[in-house]
């Protein structure tokens, strides 16, 4: 997992929280990063753990989930190359609000909260830019939640599929068919719906030729058609 400082700087530049930083500022952040690797199914951290590190995905995918006492779990989000998670550890040491586990073999770079806070104290301009970027991310989250509260199950599931297609395309997926490696239950959780409701709508999409389904995955044949279900 040998990487160069240039590789790390290029990765940091893809992260919205860091994208506004100048090259020398990115280099300072890169100097305090640590490469880590997780196998498929391996837990990065658990809900309730002490929060002391944030992570940026270099390759692979992880998912954030909440676990119930009865054994059930809900997938909250998926993160792929260029995504950051656990970033509040840069500012405080509150316990983790969710569990994050690797969906496949995943490489990340880690930033210890103490290192980042020292860097922010030494370079206030970085702190200002980071706070502005985190503020934008919070506004985007609030807007997404507001939209979802008025959307139907069909609209929410179609929107999630469109987002997953966009993520695959950003990672280099070719035009045409796009493979999504998610179960019906995971898609339902991401859309905030029941598995049964999501399954019925996926069957509608399959009959229309927009998707085809397999075990633990589906293929989107007509990504553009998904927008017709989002309102």
C-alpha positions in Angstrom: 0.0 0.0 0.0 2.9 2.3 -0.7 1.8 5.8 -1.8 3.5 9.1 -2.5 2.8 12.5 -1.0 1.6 13.5 -4.5 -0.9 10.7 -4.5 -2.2 11.7 -1.1 -2.5 15.4 -2.1 -4.4 14.5 -5.2 -6.8 12.4 -3.1 -7.3 15.2 -0.6 -8.0 17.6 -3.4 -11.0 15.4 -4.5 -12.6 15.7 -1.0 -15.0 18.6 -0.8 -13.9 19.4 2.7 -10.3 20.0 1.5 -10.9 21.0 -2.1 -10.6 24.7 -1.4 -7.2 24.4 0.2 -4.1 25.6 -1.6 -1.4 23.1 -2.7 0.9 23.9 0.3 -2.0 23.6 2.7 -2.9 20.2 1.2 0.7 19.2 1.7 0.5 20.0 5.4 -2.6 17.8 5.7 -0.9 15.0 3.7 2.0 15.0 6.1 -0.2 13.9 9.0 -2.1 11.1 7.2 -1.6 7.4 7.8 -2.5 4.7 5.3 -4.7 1.9 6.5 -6.4 -1.2 4.9 -9.6 -3.1 5.8 -10.8 -6.4 4.5 -14.4 -7.1 3.4 -16.6 -7.2 6.4 -14.0 -5.7 8.7 -15.3 -3.0 11.1 -13.5 0.4 10.9 -15.2 1.6 14.1 -18.3 0.8 16.0 -21.1 3.0 17.3 -20.2 4.2 20.7 -16.4 3.9 20.2 -14.2 6.9 21.1 -13.9 9.3 18.2 -10.3 10.1 17.5 -9.7 9.6 13.7 -11.3 10.5 10.4 -10.9 8.6 7.2 -10.8 9.2 3.5 -11.4 6.3 1.1 -8.7 5.7 -1.5 -10.1 2.6 -3.0 -13.0 0.2 -2.2 -16.3 1.0 -0.4 -17.5 1.1 3.2 -21.0 1.6 4.7 -22.2 3.4 7.8 -25.0 1.7 9.8 -26.9 1.9 13.0 -27.5 -1.3 15.0 -30.5 -2.0 17.1 -30.4 -4.1 20.3 -32.5 -6.8 18.7 -29.8 -7.4 16.0 -31.4 -5.4 13.2 -29.3 -2.8 11.4 -30.0 0.2 9.1 -27.6 1.3 6.4 -27.3 5.1 6.6 -24.8 5.8 3.8 -22.1 4.3 1.5 -18.7 5.8 1.0 -16.3 5.3 -2.0 -13.1 6.7 -3.3 -12.7 10.4 -2.4 -15.3 10.3 0.3 -14.6 11.3 3.9 -16.2 9.8 7.0 -15.8 10.3 10.7 -14.7 13.9 10.0 -16.1 15.3 13.2 -13.2 13.6 15.0 -11.1 16.5 13.6 -13.0 18.8 16.0 -14.1 16.8 19.1 -13.8 13.5 20.8 -17.5 12.6 21.1 -18.4 8.9 20.7 -19.2 7.5 17.3 -22.8 7.9 16.2 -22.7 4.9 13.8 -20.8 1.8 12.9 -18.7 1.8 9.7 -17.6 -1.5 8.0 -15.9 -2.3 4.8 -18.1 -3.7 2.0 -15.0 -5.0 0.1 -11.3 -4.7 0.5 -10.7 -1.0 1.1 -7.8 1.3 1.4 -8.1 4.6 3.3 -5.9 7.3 4.7 -6.5 8.2 8.3 -6.1 11.6 10.1 -5.8 11.5 13.8 -7.9 14.1 15.5 -5.1 15.4 17.6 -2.8 15.9 14.6 -5.5 17.7 12.7 -6.4 20.0 15.6 -2.7 20.9 16.0 -2.6 21.7 12.3 -5.7 23.9 12.6 -4.2 25.8 15.5 -0.9 26.4 13.6 -2.7 27.4 10.3 -6.0 29.2 11.1 -6.7 29.7 7.4 -7.1 26.0 7.0 -9.6 26.0 9.9 -11.7 28.7 8.3 -11.8 26.9 4.9 -12.7 23.6 6.6 -15.5 25.1 8.6 -17.0 26.7 5.5 -16.8 23.3 3.7 -18.4 21.5 6.6 -21.2 24.1 6.7 -21.9 23.5 3.0 -22.1 19.8 3.7 -24.5 20.3 6.5 -26.8 22.5 4.4 -26.7 19.8 1.6 -27.7 17.2 4.2 -30.6 19.3 5.5 -31.8 20.0 1.9 -31.7 16.3 1.1 -33.7 15.4 4.3 -36.2 18.1 3.5 -36.7 16.7 0.0 -37.1 13.1 1.2 -39.8 14.1 3.7 -42.0 15.1 0.7 -41.0 12.3 -1.7 -42.9 9.1 -2.3 -41.1 5.7 -1.8 -40.7 5.4 -5.6 -39.1 8.8 -5.9 -36.7 8.1 -3.0 -35.6 4.7 -4.3 -35.1 6.1 -7.8 -33.1 9.0 -6.4 -30.9 6.6 -4.4 -30.3 4.5 -7.6 -29.4 7.7 -9.5 -26.9 8.7 -6.8 -25.3 5.2 -6.9 -25.1 5.3 -10.7 -23.4 8.8 -10.4 -21.0 7.4 -7.8 -20.0 4.5 -10.1 -19.6 6.8 -13.1 -17.4 9.1 -11.0 -15.2 6.1 -10.2 -14.8 5.3 -13.9 -17.8 3.2 -14.9 -18.4 3.3 -18.6 -21.4 4.6 -20.3 -24.3 2.2 -20.7 -25.1 -0.5 -18.2 -24.0 0.3 -14.6 -23.6 -2.5 -12.0 -24.8 -1.6 -8.5 -23.6 -4.0 -5.7 -26.4 -3.4 -3.1 -29.1 -5.7 -1.8 -32.8 -4.7 -1.8 -32.6 -4.2 1.9 -29.7 -1.8 1.7 -31.4 0.2 -1.1 -34.5 0.4 1.0 -32.5 1.6 4.1 -30.7 4.3 2.0 -34.1 5.4 0.7 -35.8 5.4 4.1 -38.4 2.9 3.1 -39.4 -0.7 3.9 -37.8 -3.5 2.0 -41.2 -4.6 0.7 -42.1 -1.2 -0.7 -38.7 -0.9 -2.3 -38.9 -4.4 -3.8 -42.3 -3.6 -5.4 -40.9 -0.5 -7.1 -37.8 -2.3 -8.2 -40.0 -4.9 -9.8 -41.8 -2.0 -11.7 -38.4 -0.8 -12.9 -37.4 -4.3 -14.0 -40.6 -4.8 -16.0 -40.0 -1.4 -17.7 -36.5 -2.6 -18.7 -34.8 0.1 -16.6 -33.0 -2.4 -14.4 -32.4 -6.1 -14.0 -31.8 -7.7 -10.7 -29.5 -10.4 -9.4 -28.4 -11.7 -6.0 -27.1 -8.8 -4.0 -26.7 -6.6 -7.0 -28.6 -5.0 -9.8 -27.8 -3.5 -13.2 -29.1 -0.2 -14.3 -29.7 -0.3 -18.1 -31.2 3.1 -18.6 -29.9 5.6 -15.9 -31.7 8.5 -17.6 -35.1 6.9 -17.1 -34.6 7.0 -13.3 -35.1 10.8 -13.3 -38.6 10.3 -14.6 -39.5 8.8 -11.3 -37.9 11.5 -9.1 -40.2 14.4 -8.2 
